Amino acid sequence: METKYNHLFSFSLVALFLALPAAALAATPWYSHGTSHTLSMTEDGHVWSLGSNDYGQLGNGTVGGEALEPKQINGLTDVVAVRAGGNHSVALKKDGTVWTWGANGSGQLGDNTTRISSSPYQVAGISDVKAIATGSSHIVALKNDGTVWTWGGNGSGQIGNGSFLNCKTPVQVSGLQNVISVTAGAFTTAALKKDGSLWAWGFNGRGQLGNGSNERSAIPLQVPGLNGVHAVAAGDWHVVALKHDGTVWAWGSNHDSQLGTEQLSHSFSPEQVQGVSNITDITASVGHTVAIAKNDTVWAWGDAGTGQWGNGTSVDGSVTPVQVSSMNGPVIVAAVVNPDSVLRDHDSHDGSSIVADAGSNGGKVSHARWSEAFMTAAR
């Protein structure tokens, strides 16, 4: 989850994470940016944090101030996924347990209170989880049995239990089975089922549910006319789907041309993104979208205001996909992307919020050399 306010701040946080010790940096495949803090997970299952700590979201046992250098969160081990939300944090452990800390005004920590926590807390009543996502104030957990569980803020129905009341403990999303992937926007949730159908619920003011209306929904609704979906990604206010045939479809907010549809108006139904094909992975941020093609070329569209594309563009963006060009030496292609649906390192991890081009390889992503690119760029 991200906000537009966080674009420049997140870019700075990325640079700070490049200062990690070489041993830790080399094993750091995953970053996740929240509104004002960043989390990083290393391959050995440890978590690092930096940024604002107004709500204890850094997980260091204190509240207030900020950390300008990444610090390891003590006592949090065997982690396989991390997500940074509005001002809260969530981690998934190898044993399928979920741990939360930080802001809790909407019950997003899942501890049946609204008290903040400055240290990781295991969420009771949920286990056997294989994937997590987070929005501005709600958390989504996908269990190995294909069911989806949510808790936290619910003003737009993003919990999916038929009500608009906040939930301070995990509840199962109504009538949703056989789910293989989940993602979350600011106040919207989406789930991909095994049969390739896509379901969405929550805020719909900009068409995020893709059903042709702008009415919110407190229960999952199938996105009509969209089948054969392979992956889904959500920015704060838009959704992107990748189909098995390699085509990309987008809908929702288009304020920054993040839909790639040659128009500036919002879209309330899925529209195919023209100019890209044979796509194998997608990710979405608040104002732009990034895709990787089968030949490892990187494509981006939308806002490039703080250099997110890594091609030297720093003012405007593009209403249609453009290939991210290679530069001399390592390039960070997407410094700010959504942590809930991210570009994978040959599918060996559930995600990473940074994409790097390790030098002169024609603008292609060299996944195996991401860490080398980070270390070189930090010099």
Backbone torsions as a table, in degrees:
resi	resn	phi	psi	omega
1	MET	NA	139.8	178.1
2	GLU	-145.8	163.3	171.3
3	THR	-124.5	160.5	-179.2
4	LYS	-62.1	-31.6	177.7
5	TYR	-56.3	-27.0	-171.7
6	ASN	-90.3	-2.4	-175.8
7	HIS	-54.3	-59.1	-176.5
8	LEU	-67.4	-38.7	-179.5
9	PHE	-62.6	-44.0	-179.9
10	SER	-63.0	-37.8	179.7
11	PHE	-61.9	-40.2	177.5
12	SER	-65.6	-38.5	179.8
13	LEU	-63.4	-37.6	177.4
14	VAL	-58.9	-46.1	-179.6
15	ALA	-61.1	-37.4	179.2
16	LEU	-66.4	-37.6	179.3
17	PHE	-66.4	-22.2	177.5
18	LEU	-68.0	-11.9	179.3
19	ALA	-87.1	4.4	176.2
20	LEU	-57.5	149.6	174.3
21	PRO	-53.7	146.5	-174.5
22	ALA	-54.4	-41.0	-178.1
23	ALA	-64.0	-41.0	179.6
24	ALA	-72.8	-40.3	-178.1
25	LEU	-62.2	-40.2	-177.8
26	ALA	-64.7	-21.4	-178.4
27	ALA	-109.8	22.7	-176.2
28	THR	-108.2	94.3	-177.0
29	PRO	-94.2	-1.6	-164.7
30	TRP	-146.2	124.7	173.3
31	TYR	-122.5	150.9	176.9
32	SER	-143.9	127.7	-176.3
33	HIS	-107.4	132.6	173.3
34	GLY	-103.0	-160.8	-179.8
35	THR	-62.6	-41.9	-176.8
36	SER	-144.6	17.4	177.2
37	HIS	-145.8	162.8	-178.0
38	THR	-132.5	142.7	175.2
39	LEU	-116.6	148.7	174.5
40	SER	-135.7	136.6	178.6
41	MET	-115.0	132.8	177.9
42	THR	-95.1	163.2	-177.3
43	GLU	-62.4	-24.4	179.9
44	ASP	-85.2	7.5	173.7
45	GLY	87.4	15.7	176.0
46	HIS	-97.8	156.6	-177.1
47	VAL	-123.0	136.5	176.9
48	TRP	-117.2	154.0	-179.6
49	SER	-143.8	155.4	171.3
50	LEU	-160.7	166.1	-178.7
51	GLY	113.7	-153.5	-178.7
52	SER	-71.4	148.1	-179.2
53	ASN	-131.9	30.0	-176.3
54	ASP	-59.8	-26.1	-178.0
55	TYR	-119.8	15.4	-178.4
56	GLY	77.3	16.1	-174.6
57	GLN	-68.8	-9.9	176.6
58	LEU	-81.5	-15.4	175.0
59	GLY	71.3	25.4	-177.3
60	ASN	-101.6	13.0	177.4
61	GLY	86.3	1.2	179.3
62	THR	-125.2	165.3	176.5
63	VAL	-128.6	133.3	179.1
64	GLY	106.0	161.4	178.8
65	GLY	75.0	-162.2	178.8
66	GLU	-153.5	159.6	177.0
67	ALA	-115.0	120.3	-179.5
68	LEU	-91.8	-6.5	175.0
69	GLU	-129.1	144.0	-178.8
70	PRO	-65.6	136.5	177.3
71	LYS	-126.6	142.3	179.0
72	GLN	-73.7	139.7	176.8
73	ILE	-83.0	115.7	-176.4
74	ASN	-69.2	141.3	174.3
75	GLY	81.8	-1.4	-179.9
76	LEU	-106.9	105.1	-174.7
77	THR	-129.5	170.0	177.6
78	ASP	56.8	34.9	-179.7
79	VAL	-85.4	137.8	179.2
80	VAL	-116.0	-9.1	177.5
81	ALA	-158.3	143.6	174.6
82	VAL	-133.8	150.3	175.5
83	ARG	-141.3	135.6	174.8
84	ALA	-106.1	122.6	-179.6
85	GLY	-97.8	-152.1	-179.1
86	GLY	-53.5	-67.2	173.2
87	ASN	-138.1	30.6	178.6
88	HIS	-131.4	167.8	-179.0
89	SER	-134.7	151.8	178.8
90	VAL	-143.7	141.6	179.9
91	ALA	-133.1	144.2	175.6
92	LEU	-111.0	127.0	179.6
93	LYS	-93.5	163.3	-178.9
94	LYS	-59.0	-29.8	-178.5
95	ASP	-82.1	4.5	177.4
96	GLY	87.3	6.5	176.8
97	THR	-89.0	154.4	-178.8
98	VAL	-114.9	136.3	-177.7
99	TRP	-126.0	137.3	-176.3
100	THR	-133.5	159.0	175.2
101	TRP	-165.2	161.8	179.5
102	GLY	107.6	-146.8	-177.7
103	ALA	-62.8	149.7	-175.1
104	ASN	-148.4	22.9	-176.1
105	GLY	-62.5	-24.4	179.3
106	SER	-108.5	9.0	-178.6
107	GLY	82.4	18.5	-174.5
108	GLN	-70.1	-11.0	175.8
109	LEU	-82.3	-13.7	174.7
110	GLY	72.7	21.0	-176.8
111	ASP	-103.8	15.2	178.6
112	ASN	66.4	22.1	173.9
113	THR	-134.4	-179.3	171.1
114	THR	-121.3	21.4	179.1
115	ARG	-84.8	138.7	176.7
116	ILE	-69.0	158.9	176.5
117	SER	-134.1	130.6	-178.8
118	SER	-96.2	2.3	177.7
119	SER	-134.6	151.5	179.6
120	PRO	-58.4	137.5	-178.4
121	TYR	-128.3	132.5	178.1
122	GLN	-75.5	128.5	179.2
123	VAL	-75.3	121.5	-179.2
124	ALA	-78.6	154.8	173.4
125	GLY	82.3	9.0	177.2
126	ILE	-145.9	136.5	-178.9
127	SER	-152.5	177.3	178.3
128	ASP	58.1	38.1	-179.7
129	VAL	-88.2	140.4	179.8
130	LYS	-116.6	-13.4	178.9
131	ALA	-155.5	151.1	179.7
132	ILE	-133.6	156.4	174.0
133	ALA	-147.3	160.3	178.0
134	THR	-147.1	146.3	174.7
135	GLY	-106.8	-153.4	-179.5
136	SER	-65.3	-39.4	-177.8
137	SER	-146.9	17.6	176.9
138	HIS	-133.1	158.0	-177.9
139	ILE	-125.0	144.0	-178.9
140	VAL	-123.1	134.6	178.2
141	ALA	-129.1	130.8	176.3
142	LEU	-105.1	122.9	-179.3
143	LYS	-90.8	162.0	-179.2
144	ASN	-63.0	-21.2	179.3
145	ASP	-84.4	4.4	177.3
146	GLY	86.4	5.7	176.1
147	THR	-92.1	156.1	-178.4
148	VAL	-117.2	135.0	-178.8
149	TRP	-125.8	141.3	-175.6
150	THR	-139.4	160.6	174.2
151	TRP	-163.4	161.0	179.6
152	GLY	111.2	-148.8	-177.4
153	GLY	-61.4	140.6	-173.9
154	ASN	-143.6	24.0	-177.2
155	GLY	-62.4	-22.4	179.1
156	SER	-110.3	6.0	-178.9
157	GLY	85.2	15.2	-175.4
158	GLN	-68.1	-12.3	175.5
159	ILE	-74.2	-33.4	175.1
160	GLY	80.3	26.4	-179.3
161	ASN	-108.4	15.0	177.3
162	GLY	89.4	-0.8	180.0
163	SER	-125.4	176.2	176.1
164	PHE	-120.5	22.0	178.5
165	LEU	-96.6	141.7	177.9
166	ASN	-59.6	150.0	178.8
167	CYS	-120.2	121.1	-177.2
168	LYS	-93.0	-1.0	174.8
169	THR	-138.6	158.8	-177.7
170	PRO	-62.4	137.4	173.9
171	VAL	-130.6	149.3	179.7
172	GLN	-79.7	136.6	177.0
173	VAL	-68.1	132.9	-173.1
174	SER	-65.0	130.6	168.7
175	GLY	62.3	29.0	-177.3
176	LEU	-122.2	117.4	-178.7
177	GLN	-131.3	167.1	174.5
178	ASN	57.5	38.5	178.9
179	VAL	-86.1	140.2	-179.9
180	ILE	-117.5	-11.9	-179.4
181	SER	-157.4	146.2	177.4
182	VAL	-133.9	154.2	175.2
183	THR	-150.1	164.8	-178.5
184	ALA	-144.1	136.7	168.3
185	GLY	-92.5	-164.1	-178.7
186	ALA	-58.3	-50.6	-178.8
187	PHE	-134.4	25.7	-178.9
188	THR	-130.3	148.3	177.8
189	THR	-128.7	145.5	178.0
190	ALA	-138.2	148.3	-179.1
191	ALA	-137.2	137.2	177.5
192	LEU	-103.6	126.4	-179.5
193	LYS	-93.8	162.7	-177.2
194	LYS	-59.3	-29.4	-178.5
195	ASP	-81.3	4.1	178.2
196	GLY	87.4	4.3	176.6
197	SER	-87.3	151.7	-178.0
198	LEU	-118.1	136.4	-177.2
199	TRP	-126.1	141.6	-177.3
200	ALA	-142.7	154.8	179.7
201	TRP	-158.9	162.1	-179.0
202	GLY	109.0	-145.2	-177.2
203	PHE	-64.2	139.9	-175.3
204	ASN	-140.7	19.0	-174.7
205	GLY	-61.5	-23.4	179.4
206	ARG	-118.2	18.5	175.7
207	GLY	86.3	19.2	-175.7
208	GLN	-62.0	-23.9	-179.4
209	LEU	-80.5	-12.9	173.7
210	GLY	67.5	21.0	-175.7
211	ASN	-107.0	15.6	176.1
212	GLY	84.9	-0.2	-179.6
213	SER	-123.2	-179.6	174.3
214	ASN	-123.1	20.8	-179.9
215	GLU	-89.4	134.6	178.3
216	ARG	-68.0	161.5	178.7
217	SER	-140.3	134.4	178.9
218	ALA	-95.4	5.0	175.7
219	ILE	-133.2	154.4	-180.0
220	PRO	-63.2	135.4	175.5
221	LEU	-122.7	134.9	178.7
222	GLN	-71.4	135.0	175.4
223	VAL	-72.3	113.2	-173.2
224	PRO	-71.1	148.0	174.2
225	GLY	73.9	11.0	-177.9
226	LEU	-124.7	109.1	-179.3
227	ASN	-128.2	167.5	178.1
228	GLY	66.9	33.5	-178.6
229	VAL	-79.6	135.6	-179.1
230	HIS	-103.1	-34.9	-178.3
231	ALA	-153.6	156.7	179.7
232	VAL	-138.5	144.2	177.7
233	ALA	-137.3	147.9	179.3
234	ALA	-130.4	128.8	165.3
235	GLY	-84.6	-173.2	179.1
236	ASP	-58.8	-39.0	-170.9
237	TRP	-130.5	9.3	176.6
238	HIS	-142.2	162.7	-177.9
239	VAL	-128.6	143.5	179.7
240	VAL	-129.7	135.7	179.1
241	ALA	-123.2	139.1	175.1
242	LEU	-108.7	124.3	180.0
243	LYS	-92.2	162.4	-179.3
244	HIS	-60.9	-23.8	-179.8
245	ASP	-83.2	4.7	177.3
246	GLY	86.3	3.8	176.8
247	THR	-88.0	155.8	-178.8
248	VAL	-118.0	136.5	-179.1
249	TRP	-126.7	142.7	-175.7
250	ALA	-141.4	154.4	177.6
251	TRP	-161.6	165.7	-177.9
252	GLY	106.5	-148.8	-177.6
253	SER	-64.5	140.8	176.8
254	ASN	-130.6	28.8	-176.2
255	HIS	-57.2	-35.7	-179.3
256	ASP	-111.2	20.4	-178.4
257	SER	65.3	25.4	-177.5
258	GLN	-70.9	-9.4	177.9
259	LEU	-83.2	-20.7	179.0
260	GLY	68.6	30.1	-173.5
261	THR	-108.1	15.3	177.3
262	GLU	68.6	9.1	177.8
263	GLN	-129.7	163.5	179.4
264	LEU	-102.8	-7.2	-178.5
265	SER	-79.5	152.7	175.7
266	HIS	-65.9	157.1	177.9
267	SER	-121.1	128.5	-177.3
268	PHE	-98.4	2.0	175.2
269	SER	-141.2	155.1	-179.4
270	PRO	-60.1	135.2	174.7
271	GLU	-126.6	139.1	-179.5
272	GLN	-72.8	134.3	176.0
273	VAL	-79.9	120.6	-178.0
274	GLN	-85.7	153.1	174.5
275	GLY	92.4	0.1	175.5
276	VAL	-131.6	145.4	178.9
277	SER	-151.8	166.5	-179.7
278	ASN	52.8	39.9	179.8
279	ILE	-79.8	140.9	-179.7
280	THR	-116.3	-14.6	-179.9
281	ASP	-157.2	150.9	-178.0
282	ILE	-139.3	157.4	170.1
283	THR	-152.1	160.3	-176.2
284	ALA	-139.8	142.0	174.7
285	SER	-117.6	-173.9	-178.2
286	VAL	-63.6	-33.2	-175.0
287	GLY	-129.2	4.0	178.5
288	HIS	-152.1	166.0	-179.9
289	THR	-130.2	144.6	-179.1
290	VAL	-129.4	141.6	179.0
291	ALA	-137.3	147.3	174.6
292	ILE	-113.1	131.3	179.5
293	ALA	-90.6	169.2	-177.7
294	LYS	-59.3	-30.2	179.1
295	ASN	-88.3	14.0	177.1
296	ASP	70.9	12.0	172.0
297	THR	-75.2	150.4	-178.0
298	VAL	-109.9	132.9	-179.3
299	TRP	-123.9	143.1	-178.3
300	ALA	-142.5	153.4	175.3
301	TRP	-154.1	156.1	-176.1
302	GLY	107.4	-149.0	-175.7
303	ASP	-76.7	135.6	174.2
304	ALA	-124.8	32.5	-170.4
305	GLY	-58.9	-30.2	180.0
306	THR	-119.8	28.7	175.0
307	GLY	79.0	24.7	-176.0
308	GLN	-60.8	-24.3	-174.9
309	TRP	-81.1	-19.3	178.3
310	GLY	73.1	18.4	-179.2
311	ASN	-115.8	18.9	178.9
312	GLY	91.2	-10.8	178.6
313	THR	-74.7	127.5	-175.3
314	SER	-136.7	0.3	-177.7
315	VAL	-116.6	-64.3	-177.9
316	ASP	-101.1	-167.2	177.3
317	GLY	-140.9	-143.4	-179.8
318	SER	-146.4	139.2	178.4
319	VAL	-80.5	-12.9	177.3
320	THR	-129.1	160.6	-177.3
321	PRO	-61.3	136.8	173.3
322	VAL	-127.0	145.5	179.1
323	GLN	-76.6	132.9	177.4
324	VAL	-73.7	119.3	-175.5
325	SER	-82.6	154.3	177.9
326	SER	-80.5	148.8	175.4
327	MET	-122.7	172.6	177.8
328	ASN	-67.6	121.8	-179.9
329	GLY	83.6	-177.5	-176.4
330	PRO	-65.1	145.0	-179.5
331	VAL	-131.3	132.4	170.2
332	ILE	-84.3	112.4	-174.0
333	VAL	-75.7	-43.5	-178.7
334	ALA	-134.2	98.4	-176.6
335	ALA	-77.4	-23.8	-178.3
336	VAL	-133.2	104.4	175.6
337	VAL	-134.2	164.7	-175.7
338	ASN	-72.0	128.9	-177.6
339	PRO	-75.1	-10.6	-176.7
340	ASP	-84.3	-14.6	176.8
341	SER	-152.9	105.7	-162.4
342	VAL	-131.9	165.2	-177.5
343	LEU	-74.1	125.1	-172.0
344	ARG	-94.8	148.8	176.9
345	ASP	-84.9	85.2	-176.8
346	HIS	51.6	36.2	176.9
347	ASP	63.1	15.8	-179.7
348	SER	-83.0	-15.4	177.0
349	HIS	-134.0	160.0	179.2
350	ASP	-77.4	-8.4	175.2
351	GLY	166.9	170.6	175.2
352	SER	-156.6	141.3	-178.1
353	SER	-101.5	17.3	172.6
354	ILE	-134.5	138.8	173.5
355	VAL	-118.0	132.3	-178.5
356	ALA	-122.1	142.6	172.0
357	ASP	-104.9	112.5	-173.3
358	ALA	-82.5	59.2	169.9
359	GLY	100.9	-152.1	-170.2
360	SER	-81.6	80.2	178.5
361	ASN	-130.3	35.3	173.0
362	GLY	69.8	25.5	179.1
363	GLY	80.8	12.5	179.5
364	LYS	-93.7	156.1	178.2
365	VAL	-84.4	129.1	174.3
366	SER	-106.2	87.9	-172.5
367	HIS	-56.6	-41.7	-174.5
368	ALA	-66.3	-14.6	-175.5
369	ARG	-114.2	19.0	179.5
370	TRP	-54.6	-49.8	-176.0
371	SER	-62.2	-39.9	178.3
372	GLU	-61.9	-39.1	179.0
373	ALA	-64.0	-41.6	179.6
374	PHE	-61.3	-46.3	-176.8
375	MET	-66.0	-40.0	-179.8
376	THR	-66.9	-41.3	-179.1
377	ALA	-65.3	-25.2	-176.8
378	ALA	-80.7	-13.3	-177.6
379	ARG	-71.5	NA	NA
